[in-house]
Amino acid sequence: MSLTSYAHNCEDVLLMRALGHIEHGRYLDAAAGDPLHSNATQAFYARGWHGVNLETAPALLRRLRIARPADTNLALAAAAAPGQRAWYQVELPGASTFDAALAQQQRDAGRAVVQHLVELQTLNAICEQHLDGELHFLRLADSAALAGLDLQRWRPWIIVLRADGVTPLDALLAARYRLAYADGYNQFYLADEQAALAAALTLPPHPADDFVLAEDHHYSHPLAEWRRRTAEAEAASQESRIWAQAHVREWREKFERLDAEQQRANRAEQQLAEMSGRAHRAEAQLPHLNARAAAADVAEQTLGAVYASLSWRLTRPLREGKFKLAKLRAWLRAFPRRVVGAVLRRVKGLAGYALRYVNARPKLSFFLRRNIARLPFMVPLMRALKLRLQLNHTHAAAAAPVPADLDSLPEAARQVFDDLRRARRQAPHS
């Protein structure tokens, strides 16, 4: 897998070439800076290494603590002795310094410079508090901080120093460190006991290291112009997409209206075809209707001629007499039935009156029942007569108009009411 280089001058490529075989190593970076931009330890952190990062800029320290939760991130500066010192933060990356003269030069160049009072601590104290085990590499921006590190007790395998022209070479030689590589920006010192790693530090970064530069690396092609062009292209694409969507909606609406018009036209054509068919059928029936109308005219003329003829007027009394004779004949045929019906109704009325009269008088009713019982053939006749009269009386009562306040009652309730009313009427005679 390719190595992504984040360091300012590809220091992490050389260090990975020498120390890449170590798993879960440890580092101390006294000039940590941004967690990604120009950072020499990000490639190692991504591979499981952990260590201590020193950073005095508050904003950069916050980024480190967010991006490196497994590291120890301290708001300190490494120095020969503990204390406090003015530190000048310059807006240009890598230009911040403890030197007041250099800070003034940055101000004269028009760059913003902010002064901070930072805490100083020796590398010995930092290692005692936060390191346990081997320290595989130490990176320093100020070589003067080496005065606060006991190189006999703490033996970093590799020390990376910023080439500032004041490197304490004698102290390093006395501590058994040798210059292994210098690229004009950094100097790599290797402990004598790690001399086997010297071969890995003889050549500068090359294709065999299989590395790529991180995004926005200052050695890579500038991405600002590419991003600007990409943003413009995306904006133009978005504008085109909005235009296309608006026109698609407009075309869809037009198509829907056209489709609706087409459907209405199809329905109109269908209705026109139906009406045309009806017209053709009516036209086909027209000769027959004309013939019938002509025949009707002829018949009407003939009938008018008959009504206007002398014979029709002369036979009028005969026709009227025939009609009256037919009515008389029908009346005579119905007369016997009317007479019989009237007699039967009268007889039934008398029988009903007699029955009510007898029922209203218990003694008479008992006398008649006892005597009729002596004549067996009379018993069924009298029973049938009684039932017939009671049935007629029930029908008459049912046909009587119902009081307005009883219209809403069911039929059974009205029947009970009628029975109670009849019983009340008969009560005075019993």
C-alpha positions as a LaTeX table, in Angstrom:
\begin{tabular}{lrrr}
\hline
Residue & $x$ (\AA) & $y$ (\AA) & $z$ (\AA) \\
\hline
Met1 & 0.00 & 0.00 & 0.00 \\
Ser2 & 1.37 & 3.43 & $-0.95$ \\
Leu3 & 2.60 & 5.74 & 1.79 \\
Thr4 & 0.99 & 9.17 & 1.99 \\
Ser5 & 3.57 & 11.81 & 2.83 \\
Tyr6 & 2.41 & 14.76 & 4.95 \\
Ala7 & 5.80 & 16.14 & 6.10 \\
His8 & 7.17 & 19.44 & 4.84 \\
Asn9 & 10.18 & 17.95 & 3.01 \\
Cys10 & 9.14 & 14.26 & 2.95 \\
Glu11 & 10.88 & 13.56 & 6.24 \\
Asp12 & 8.26 & 10.91 & 6.99 \\
Val13 & 9.29 & 8.99 & 3.84 \\
Leu14 & 12.90 & 8.66 & 5.07 \\
Leu15 & 11.80 & 7.82 & 8.60 \\
Met16 & 9.33 & 5.21 & 7.34 \\
Arg17 & 12.07 & 3.68 & 5.18 \\
Ala18 & 14.24 & 3.28 & 8.28 \\
Leu19 & 11.57 & 2.51 & 10.92 \\
Gly20 & 8.67 & 1.07 & 8.94 \\
His21 & 9.43 & $-2.45$ & 10.19 \\
Ile22 & 8.51 & $-1.41$ & 13.76 \\
Glu23 & 4.92 & $-1.83$ & 14.90 \\
His24 & 3.42 & 0.52 & 17.47 \\
Gly25 & 6.50 & 2.69 & 17.81 \\
Arg26 & 6.78 & 5.97 & 19.70 \\
Tyr27 & 7.78 & 9.47 & 18.69 \\
Leu28 & 8.21 & 12.94 & 20.22 \\
Asp29 & 7.49 & 15.87 & 17.92 \\
Ala30 & 8.49 & 19.21 & 19.45 \\
Ala31 & 7.23 & 21.12 & 16.39 \\
Ala32 & 3.96 & 19.33 & 15.67 \\
Gly33 & 1.95 & 22.06 & 13.93 \\
Asp34 & $-1.18$ & 21.12 & 12.01 \\
Pro35 & $-2.18$ & 17.42 & 12.34 \\
Leu36 & $-2.14$ & 16.97 & 8.55 \\
His37 & $-0.39$ & 19.84 & 6.80 \\
Ser38 & 3.46 & 19.65 & 6.99 \\
Asn39 & 3.24 & 17.09 & 9.80 \\
Ala40 & 6.02 & 14.49 & 10.13 \\
Thr41 & 4.12 & 12.02 & 12.38 \\
Gln42 & 0.69 & 11.67 & 10.70 \\
Ala43 & 1.85 & 8.78 & 8.49 \\
Phe44 & 3.10 & 6.93 & 11.60 \\
Tyr45 & $-0.07$ & 7.67 & 13.59 \\
Ala46 & $-2.12$ & 6.20 & 10.75 \\
Arg47 & $-0.08$ & 2.96 & 11.12 \\
Gly48 & $-0.66$ & 2.61 & 14.87 \\
Trp49 & 2.22 & 4.63 & 16.31 \\
His50 & 1.67 & 6.98 & 19.25 \\
Gly51 & 3.67 & 9.65 & 20.97 \\
Val52 & 3.89 & 13.19 & 22.32 \\
Asn53 & 3.13 & 16.34 & 20.32 \\
Leu54 & 4.22 & 19.80 & 21.52 \\
Glu55 & 2.35 & 22.79 & 20.07 \\
Thr56 & 2.04 & 26.33 & 21.41 \\
Ala57 & $-0.49$ & 27.71 & 18.88 \\
Pro58 & $-3.97$ & 27.31 & 20.48 \\
Ala59 & $-5.81$ & 26.68 & 17.21 \\
Leu60 & $-3.31$ & 24.05 & 16.04 \\
Leu61 & $-3.36$ & 22.39 & 19.47 \\
Arg62 & $-7.16$ & 22.07 & 19.29 \\
Arg63 & $-6.87$ & 20.41 & 15.89 \\
Leu64 & $-4.25$ & 18.01 & 17.22 \\
Arg65 & $-6.39$ & 17.01 & 20.18 \\
Ile66 & $-9.34$ & 16.36 & 17.88 \\
Ala67 & $-7.37$ & 14.48 & 15.20 \\
Arg68 & $-4.97$ & 12.63 & 17.58 \\
Pro69 & $-6.96$ & 11.40 & 20.59 \\
Ala70 & $-4.47$ & 8.54 & 21.15 \\
Asp71 & $-1.49$ & 10.93 & 21.33 \\
Thr72 & $-0.40$ & 13.15 & 24.21 \\
Asn73 & $-0.83$ & 16.72 & 22.98 \\
Leu74 & 0.77 & 19.38 & 25.20 \\
Ala75 & 0.67 & 23.19 & 25.10 \\
Leu76 & 4.41 & 23.40 & 25.74 \\
Ala77 & 7.62 & 24.38 & 24.02 \\
Ala78 & 10.82 & 22.37 & 24.47 \\
Ala79 & 13.70 & 24.37 & 25.96 \\
Ala80 & 16.95 & 23.96 & 27.83 \\
Ala81 & 15.26 & 24.94 & 31.11 \\
Pro82 & 11.66 & 25.27 & 32.33 \\
Gly83 & 9.99 & 28.68 & 32.43 \\
Gln84 & 8.01 & 31.04 & 30.21 \\
Arg85 & 8.93 & 32.91 & 27.07 \\
Ala86 & 7.37 & 35.17 & 24.46 \\
Trp87 & 6.44 & 33.33 & 21.31 \\
Tyr88 & 5.40 & 35.02 & 18.08 \\
Gln89 & 2.72 & 33.32 & 16.03 \\
Val90 & 2.90 & 34.27 & 12.33 \\
Glu91 & 0.03 & 33.63 & 9.94 \\
Leu92 & 2.47 & 32.07 & 7.44 \\
Pro93 & 2.79 & 28.32 & 8.21 \\
Gly94 & 6.22 & 27.44 & 9.61 \\
Ala95 & 7.22 & 31.06 & 10.23 \\
Ser96 & 6.28 & 31.26 & 13.94 \\
Thr97 & 9.32 & 31.89 & 16.13 \\
Phe98 & 10.74 & 32.82 & 19.53 \\
Asp99 & 13.05 & 35.36 & 17.89 \\
Ala100 & 11.66 & 38.91 & 18.22 \\
Ala101 & 13.81 & 40.17 & 15.32 \\
Leu102 & 12.43 & 37.54 & 12.95 \\
Ala103 & 8.90 & 38.35 & 14.13 \\
Gln104 & 9.48 & 42.01 & 13.31 \\
Gln105 & 10.65 & 41.06 & 9.83 \\
Gln106 & 7.38 & 39.21 & 9.32 \\
Arg107 & 5.46 & 42.27 & 10.46 \\
Asp108 & 7.41 & 44.43 & 8.05 \\
Ala109 & 6.47 & 42.00 & 5.29 \\
Gly110 & 2.82 & 42.71 & 6.03 \\
Arg111 & 1.99 & 39.47 & 7.81 \\
Ala112 & $-0.06$ & 39.29 & 11.00 \\
Val113 & 1.99 & 38.42 & 14.07 \\
Val114 & 0.45 & 37.56 & 17.46 \\
Gln115 & 2.57 & 37.37 & 20.60 \\
His116 & 1.85 & 34.62 & 23.16 \\
Leu117 & 3.47 & 33.87 & 26.51 \\
Val118 & 4.10 & 30.12 & 26.39 \\
Glu119 & 5.31 & 27.63 & 28.98 \\
Leu120 & 8.73 & 26.05 & 28.51 \\
Gln121 & 9.71 & 22.58 & 29.65 \\
Thr122 & 12.77 & 20.39 & 29.27 \\
Leu123 & 12.67 & 17.27 & 27.14 \\
Asn124 & 13.83 & 15.27 & 30.17 \\
Ala125 & 10.71 & 16.26 & 32.14 \\
Ile126 & 8.45 & 15.59 & 29.20 \\
Cys127 & 9.94 & 12.14 & 28.60 \\
Glu128 & 9.75 & 11.23 & 32.29 \\
Gln129 & 6.07 & 12.18 & 32.51 \\
His130 & 4.75 & 10.93 & 29.18 \\
Leu131 & 7.08 & 8.31 & 27.68 \\
Asp132 & 7.47 & 4.67 & 28.59 \\
Gly133 & 9.89 & 2.52 & 26.63 \\
Glu134 & 11.87 & 3.20 & 23.49 \\
Leu135 & 11.73 & 6.56 & 21.73 \\
His136 & 12.20 & 5.79 & 18.06 \\
Phe137 & 12.56 & 9.30 & 16.73 \\
Leu138 & 12.68 & 12.85 & 18.06 \\
Arg139 & 11.94 & 15.87 & 15.89 \\
Leu140 & 13.05 & 19.37 & 16.95 \\
Ala141 & 12.70 & 22.77 & 15.29 \\
Asp142 & 15.08 & 24.45 & 17.77 \\
Ser143 & 18.33 & 22.60 & 18.36 \\
Ala144 & 18.85 & 24.53 & 21.60 \\
Ala145 & 16.21 & 22.31 & 23.22 \\
Leu146 & 18.71 & 19.42 & 23.12 \\
Ala147 & 20.37 & 21.00 & 26.13 \\
Gly148 & 17.38 & 19.87 & 28.19 \\
Leu149 & 17.63 & 16.21 & 27.14 \\
Asp150 & 19.92 & 13.63 & 28.73 \\
Leu151 & 21.01 & 11.65 & 25.68 \\
Gln152 & 22.66 & 9.05 & 27.87 \\
Arg153 & 19.36 & 8.17 & 29.54 \\
Trp154 & 16.97 & 8.83 & 26.66 \\
Arg155 & 18.28 & 7.36 & 23.44 \\
Pro156 & 16.10 & 8.32 & 20.47 \\
Trp157 & 17.04 & 6.08 & 17.55 \\
Ile158 & 16.88 & 9.01 & 15.14 \\
Ile159 & 16.97 & 12.75 & 15.89 \\
Val160 & 15.62 & 15.08 & 13.20 \\
Leu161 & 16.82 & 18.67 & 13.59 \\
Arg162 & 15.84 & 21.73 & 11.60 \\
Ala163 & 18.95 & 22.97 & 9.74 \\
Asp164 & 19.32 & 26.32 & 11.51 \\
Gly165 & 23.12 & 26.59 & 11.35 \\
Val166 & 23.60 & 26.28 & 15.11 \\
Thr167 & 23.39 & 22.52 & 15.50 \\
Pro168 & 25.33 & 21.39 & 18.63 \\
Leu169 & 27.34 & 18.87 & 16.65 \\
Asp170 & 29.91 & 18.34 & 19.38 \\
Ala171 & 27.22 & 17.44 & 21.93 \\
Leu172 & 25.67 & 14.95 & 19.54 \\
Leu173 & 29.02 & 13.42 & 18.70 \\
Ala174 & 29.79 & 13.14 & 22.39 \\
Ala175 & 26.45 & 11.38 & 22.92 \\
Arg176 & 27.40 & 8.89 & 20.15 \\
Tyr177 & 25.16 & 10.23 & 17.38 \\
Arg178 & 26.31 & 10.52 & 13.77 \\
Leu179 & 24.92 & 12.59 & 10.90 \\
Ala180 & 23.22 & 10.08 & 8.61 \\
Tyr181 & 21.48 & 12.36 & 6.11 \\
Ala182 & 20.95 & 16.06 & 5.37 \\
Asp183 & 18.54 & 17.43 & 2.76 \\
Gly184 & 19.20 & 21.13 & 3.24 \\
Tyr185 & 16.09 & 21.56 & 5.38 \\
Asn186 & 16.59 & 18.83 & 8.00 \\
Gln187 & 19.47 & 16.87 & 9.47 \\
Phe188 & 19.02 & 13.23 & 10.47 \\
Tyr189 & 21.24 & 11.97 & 13.32 \\
Leu190 & 21.43 & 8.25 & 14.05 \\
Ala191 & 22.44 & 6.65 & 17.36 \\
Asp192 & 25.58 & 4.51 & 17.11 \\
Glu193 & 23.76 & 1.45 & 18.43 \\
Gln194 & 21.31 & 1.76 & 15.51 \\
Ala195 & 24.02 & 1.92 & 12.84 \\
Ala196 & 22.22 & $-0.80$ & 10.87 \\
Leu197 & 19.61 & 1.80 & 9.89 \\
Ala198 & 22.20 & 4.07 & 8.25 \\
Ala199 & 21.77 & 2.39 & 4.86 \\
Ala200 & 18.10 & 3.41 & 4.82 \\
Leu201 & 19.07 & 7.06 & 5.24 \\
Thr202 & 21.64 & 7.40 & 2.49 \\
Leu203 & 19.29 & 8.28 & $-0.38$ \\
Pro204 & 16.61 & 10.95 & $-0.67$ \\
Pro205 & 12.97 & 9.93 & $-1.23$ \\
His206 & 12.63 & 8.13 & $-4.56$ \\
Pro207 & 9.97 & 6.11 & $-6.48$ \\
Ala208 & 10.99 & 2.87 & $-4.79$ \\
Asp209 & 9.59 & 4.30 & $-1.55$ \\
Asp210 & 6.10 & 4.02 & $-3.13$ \\
Phe211 & 4.71 & 7.20 & $-1.66$ \\
Val212 & 2.26 & 9.87 & $-2.75$ \\
Leu213 & 1.94 & 13.43 & $-1.55$ \\
Ala214 & $-0.98$ & 14.39 & 0.67 \\
Glu215 & $-3.68$ & 16.65 & $-0.63$ \\
Asp216 & $-2.61$ & 20.32 & $-0.63$ \\
His217 & 1.03 & 19.39 & $-0.12$ \\
His218 & 3.16 & 22.33 & $-1.21$ \\
Tyr219 & 5.17 & 20.05 & $-3.54$ \\
Ser220 & 2.04 & 18.81 & $-5.29$ \\
His221 & 0.25 & 20.61 & $-8.08$ \\
Pro222 & $-1.77$ & 23.47 & $-6.56$ \\
Leu223 & $-5.37$ & 22.42 & $-6.11$ \\
Ala224 & $-6.86$ & 25.89 & $-5.59$ \\
Glu225 & $-7.23$ & 26.55 & $-9.32$ \\
Trp226 & $-8.56$ & 23.05 & $-9.89$ \\
Arg227 & $-11.06$ & 23.49 & $-7.07$ \\
Arg228 & $-12.14$ & 26.86 & $-8.44$ \\
Arg229 & $-12.69$ & 25.38 & $-11.87$ \\
Thr230 & $-14.47$ & 22.40 & $-10.36$ \\
Ala231 & $-16.75$ & 24.69 & $-8.34$ \\
Glu232 & $-17.50$ & 26.73 & $-11.47$ \\
Ala233 & $-18.20$ & 23.55 & $-13.42$ \\
Glu234 & $-20.45$ & 22.23 & $-10.64$ \\
Ala235 & $-22.29$ & 25.56 & $-10.48$ \\
Ala236 & $-22.77$ & 25.53 & $-14.26$ \\
Ser237 & $-23.87$ & 21.90 & $-14.07$ \\
Gln238 & $-26.33$ & 22.72 & $-11.30$ \\
Glu239 & $-27.68$ & 25.65 & $-13.31$ \\
Ser240 & $-28.04$ & 23.42 & $-16.36$ \\
Arg241 & $-29.72$ & 20.78 & $-14.23$ \\
Ile242 & $-32.20$ & 23.32 & $-12.86$ \\
Trp243 & $-32.84$ & 24.62 & $-16.39$ \\
Ala244 & $-33.35$ & 21.07 & $-17.66$ \\
Gln245 & $-35.68$ & 20.18 & $-14.77$ \\
Ala246 & $-37.74$ & 23.33 & $-15.36$ \\
His247 & $-37.99$ & 22.62 & $-19.07$ \\
Val248 & $-38.74$ & 18.96 & $-18.43$ \\
Arg249 & $-41.64$ & 20.03 & $-16.20$ \\
Glu250 & $-42.79$ & 22.48 & $-18.88$ \\
Trp251 & $-42.55$ & 19.83 & $-21.60$ \\
Arg252 & $-44.30$ & 17.29 & $-19.40$ \\
Glu253 & $-47.14$ & 19.74 & $-18.77$ \\
Lys254 & $-47.38$ & 20.49 & $-22.49$ \\
Phe255 & $-47.40$ & 16.79 & $-23.27$ \\
Glu256 & $-50.12$ & 16.19 & $-20.68$ \\
Arg257 & $-52.21$ & 19.01 & $-22.17$ \\
Leu258 & $-51.61$ & 17.66 & $-25.68$ \\
Asp259 & $-52.56$ & 14.17 & $-24.52$ \\
Ala260 & $-55.75$ & 15.52 & $-22.91$ \\
Glu261 & $-56.60$ & 17.39 & $-26.14$ \\
Gln262 & $-55.93$ & 14.23 & $-28.13$ \\
Gln263 & $-58.24$ & 12.24 & $-25.86$ \\
Arg264 & $-60.96$ & 14.89 & $-26.22$ \\
Ala265 & $-60.50$ & 14.83 & $-29.99$ \\
Asn266 & $-60.77$ & 11.03 & $-29.98$ \\
Arg267 & $-63.97$ & 11.21 & $-27.93$ \\
Ala268 & $-65.36$ & 13.86 & $-30.28$ \\
Glu269 & $-64.52$ & 11.69 & $-33.29$ \\
Gln270 & $-66.18$ & 8.72 & $-31.61$ \\
Gln271 & $-69.30$ & 10.76 & $-30.86$ \\
Leu272 & $-69.29$ & 12.09 & $-34.42$ \\
Ala273 & $-69.06$ & 8.54 & $-35.75$ \\
Glu274 & $-71.98$ & 7.48 & $-33.53$ \\
Met275 & $-74.08$ & 10.45 & $-34.66$ \\
Ser276 & $-73.17$ & 9.76 & $-38.28$ \\
Gly277 & $-74.28$ & 6.15 & $-37.84$ \\
Arg278 & $-77.56$ & 7.28 & $-36.33$ \\
Ala279 & $-78.07$ & 9.72 & $-39.20$ \\
His280 & $-77.43$ & 6.95 & $-41.73$ \\
Arg281 & $-79.88$ & 4.64 & $-39.95$ \\
Ala282 & $-82.50$ & 7.42 & $-39.78$ \\
Glu283 & $-81.92$ & 8.18 & $-43.44$ \\
Ala284 & $-82.37$ & 4.48 & $-44.25$ \\
Gln285 & $-85.71$ & 4.47 & $-42.36$ \\
Leu286 & $-86.90$ & 7.68 & $-44.04$ \\
Pro287 & $-88.51$ & 5.99 & $-47.13$ \\
His288 & $-90.43$ & 3.59 & $-44.89$ \\
Leu289 & $-91.58$ & 6.44 & $-42.65$ \\
Asn290 & $-92.57$ & 8.50 & $-45.66$ \\
Ala291 & $-94.59$ & 5.55 & $-46.97$ \\
Arg292 & $-96.34$ & 5.14 & $-43.60$ \\
Ala293 & $-97.03$ & 8.87 & $-43.44$ \\
Ala294 & $-98.49$ & 8.76 & $-46.94$ \\
Ala295 & $-100.66$ & 5.77 & $-45.98$ \\
Ala296 & $-101.80$ & 7.61 & $-42.86$ \\
Asp297 & $-102.71$ & 10.64 & $-44.97$ \\
Val298 & $-104.71$ & 8.43 & $-47.32$ \\
Ala299 & $-106.47$ & 6.73 & $-44.38$ \\
Glu300 & $-107.22$ & 10.11 & $-42.80$ \\
Gln301 & $-108.61$ & 11.41 & $-46.07$ \\
Thr302 & $-110.71$ & 8.25 & $-46.47$ \\
Leu303 & $-112.02$ & 8.52 & $-42.90$ \\
Gly304 & $-112.80$ & 12.18 & $-43.44$ \\
Ala305 & $-114.70$ & 11.29 & $-46.58$ \\
Val306 & $-116.63$ & 8.63 & $-44.67$ \\
Tyr307 & $-117.50$ & 11.07 & $-41.86$ \\
Ala308 & $-118.60$ & 13.63 & $-44.45$ \\
Ser309 & $-120.72$ & 11.16 & $-46.43$ \\
Leu310 & $-124.52$ & 11.23 & $-46.39$ \\
Ser311 & $-124.78$ & 7.56 & $-45.40$ \\
Trp312 & $-122.70$ & 8.16 & $-42.25$ \\
Arg313 & $-124.99$ & 10.98 & $-41.18$ \\
Leu314 & $-128.15$ & 8.97 & $-41.95$ \\
Thr315 & $-126.96$ & 5.92 & $-39.94$ \\
Arg316 & $-125.99$ & 7.95 & $-36.90$ \\
Pro317 & $-129.27$ & 7.27 & $-34.98$ \\
Leu318 & $-128.85$ & 3.55 & $-35.62$ \\
Arg319 & $-125.31$ & 3.57 & $-34.20$ \\
Glu320 & $-126.40$ & 5.50 & $-31.10$ \\
Gly321 & $-129.36$ & 3.17 & $-30.54$ \\
Lys322 & $-127.09$ & 0.15 & $-30.86$ \\
Phe323 & $-124.74$ & 1.61 & $-28.22$ \\
Lys324 & $-127.59$ & 2.36 & $-25.79$ \\
Leu325 & $-129.05$ & $-1.11$ & $-26.36$ \\
Ala326 & $-125.71$ & $-2.69$ & $-25.47$ \\
Lys327 & $-125.55$ & $-0.66$ & $-22.26$ \\
Leu328 & $-129.13$ & $-1.72$ & $-21.36$ \\
Arg329 & $-128.32$ & $-5.36$ & $-22.03$ \\
Ala330 & $-125.27$ & $-5.19$ & $-19.74$ \\
Trp331 & $-127.34$ & $-3.54$ & $-16.99$ \\
Leu332 & $-130.01$ & $-6.22$ & $-17.23$ \\
Arg333 & $-127.38$ & $-8.96$ & $-17.00$ \\
Ala334 & $-125.92$ & $-7.39$ & $-13.85$ \\
Phe335 & $-129.31$ & $-6.65$ & $-12.22$ \\
Pro336 & $-129.94$ & $-10.14$ & $-10.72$ \\
Arg337 & $-126.47$ & $-10.13$ & $-9.13$ \\
Arg338 & $-127.10$ & $-6.70$ & $-7.65$ \\
Val339 & $-130.47$ & $-7.79$ & $-6.24$ \\
Val340 & $-129.01$ & $-10.97$ & $-4.76$ \\
Gly341 & $-126.09$ & $-9.05$ & $-3.32$ \\
Ala342 & $-128.36$ & $-6.47$ & $-1.74$ \\
Val343 & $-130.56$ & $-9.20$ & $-0.23$ \\
Leu344 & $-127.49$ & $-11.05$ & 1.12 \\
Arg345 & $-126.09$ & $-7.90$ & 2.63 \\
Arg346 & $-129.42$ & $-7.19$ & 4.27 \\
Val347 & $-129.71$ & $-10.74$ & 5.56 \\
Lys348 & $-126.15$ & $-10.61$ & 6.87 \\
Gly349 & $-126.87$ & $-7.31$ & 8.54 \\
Leu350 & $-130.00$ & $-8.73$ & 10.20 \\
Ala351 & $-128.13$ & $-11.88$ & 11.20 \\
Gly352 & $-125.32$ & $-9.82$ & 12.65 \\
Tyr353 & $-127.74$ & $-7.65$ & 14.52 \\
Ala354 & $-129.52$ & $-10.77$ & 15.82 \\
Leu355 & $-126.20$ & $-12.31$ & 16.86 \\
Arg356 & $-125.16$ & $-9.19$ & 18.73 \\
Tyr357 & $-128.59$ & $-8.96$ & 20.25 \\
Val358 & $-128.37$ & $-12.57$ & 21.50 \\
Asn359 & $-124.76$ & $-12.17$ & 22.73 \\
Ala360 & $-125.76$ & $-9.08$ & 24.66 \\
Arg361 & $-128.35$ & $-11.15$ & 26.58 \\
Pro362 & $-126.77$ & $-14.14$ & 28.30 \\
Lys363 & $-129.99$ & $-15.83$ & 29.25 \\
Leu364 & $-131.35$ & $-15.71$ & 25.72 \\
Ser365 & $-127.98$ & $-16.87$ & 24.38 \\
Phe366 & $-127.95$ & $-19.81$ & 26.77 \\
Phe367 & $-131.52$ & $-20.75$ & 25.86 \\
Leu368 & $-130.86$ & $-20.69$ & 22.12 \\
Arg369 & $-127.60$ & $-22.66$ & 22.37 \\
Arg370 & $-129.28$ & $-25.32$ & 24.45 \\
Asn371 & $-132.16$ & $-25.72$ & 21.98 \\
Ile372 & $-129.94$ & $-25.57$ & 18.89 \\
Ala373 & $-127.79$ & $-28.29$ & 20.40 \\
Arg374 & $-130.80$ & $-30.59$ & 20.19 \\
Leu375 & $-130.70$ & $-30.21$ & 16.40 \\
Pro376 & $-127.27$ & $-31.52$ & 15.32 \\
Phe377 & $-127.55$ & $-30.28$ & 11.72 \\
Met378 & $-128.02$ & $-26.69$ & 12.96 \\
Val379 & $-124.84$ & $-26.56$ & 15.08 \\
Pro380 & $-122.28$ & $-26.31$ & 12.21 \\
Leu381 & $-124.48$ & $-23.84$ & 10.34 \\
Met382 & $-124.74$ & $-21.49$ & 13.31 \\
Arg383 & $-121.00$ & $-21.75$ & 14.01 \\
Ala384 & $-120.16$ & $-20.91$ & 10.41 \\
Leu385 & $-122.56$ & $-17.97$ & 10.48 \\
Lys386 & $-121.02$ & $-16.66$ & 13.69 \\
Leu387 & $-117.47$ & $-16.92$ & 12.32 \\
Arg388 & $-118.46$ & $-15.22$ & 9.06 \\
Leu389 & $-120.09$ & $-12.32$ & 10.91 \\
Gln390 & $-117.10$ & $-11.92$ & 13.26 \\
Leu391 & $-114.70$ & $-11.92$ & 10.30 \\
Asn392 & $-116.68$ & $-9.24$ & 8.46 \\
His393 & $-116.81$ & $-7.15$ & 11.61 \\
Thr394 & $-113.01$ & $-7.47$ & 12.00 \\
His395 & $-112.42$ & $-6.35$ & 8.40 \\
Ala396 & $-114.70$ & $-3.38$ & 8.86 \\
Ala397 & $-112.90$ & $-2.35$ & 12.03 \\
Ala398 & $-109.52$ & $-2.69$ & 10.33 \\
Ala399 & $-110.73$ & $-0.56$ & 7.41 \\
Ala400 & $-111.85$ & 2.20 & 9.78 \\
Pro401 & $-109.60$ & 5.25 & 9.82 \\
Val402 & $-106.85$ & 5.16 & 12.42 \\
Pro403 & $-106.55$ & 8.16 & 14.71 \\
Ala404 & $-103.74$ & 10.48 & 13.71 \\
Asp405 & $-101.87$ & 9.85 & 16.95 \\
Leu406 & $-101.81$ & 6.05 & 16.27 \\
Asp407 & $-100.34$ & 6.22 & 12.76 \\
Ser408 & $-96.84$ & 5.65 & 14.07 \\
Leu409 & $-97.85$ & 2.43 & 15.94 \\
Pro410 & $-97.10$ & $-0.99$ & 14.41 \\
Glu411 & $-99.95$ & $-3.04$ & 12.94 \\
Ala412 & $-99.99$ & $-5.44$ & 15.90 \\
Ala413 & $-100.29$ & $-2.56$ & 18.37 \\
Arg414 & $-103.18$ & $-1.04$ & 16.44 \\
Gln415 & $-104.93$ & $-4.47$ & 16.37 \\
Val416 & $-104.66$ & $-4.70$ & 20.17 \\
Phe417 & $-106.05$ & $-1.16$ & 20.43 \\
Asp418 & $-109.03$ & $-2.10$ & 18.21 \\
Asp419 & $-109.76$ & $-5.21$ & 20.32 \\
Leu420 & $-109.74$ & $-3.14$ & 23.49 \\
Arg421 & $-112.03$ & $-0.56$ & 21.92 \\
Arg422 & $-114.55$ & $-3.25$ & 20.86 \\
Ala423 & $-114.47$ & $-4.84$ & 24.30 \\
Arg424 & $-115.17$ & $-1.46$ & 25.86 \\
Arg425 & $-118.15$ & $-0.90$ & 23.56 \\
Gln426 & $-119.63$ & $-4.31$ & 24.42 \\
Ala427 & $-119.04$ & $-3.94$ & 28.16 \\
Pro428 & $-122.36$ & $-2.13$ & 28.97 \\
His429 & $-124.46$ & $-4.97$ & 27.36 \\
Ser430 & $-122.81$ & $-7.86$ & 29.23 \\
\hline
\end{tabular}
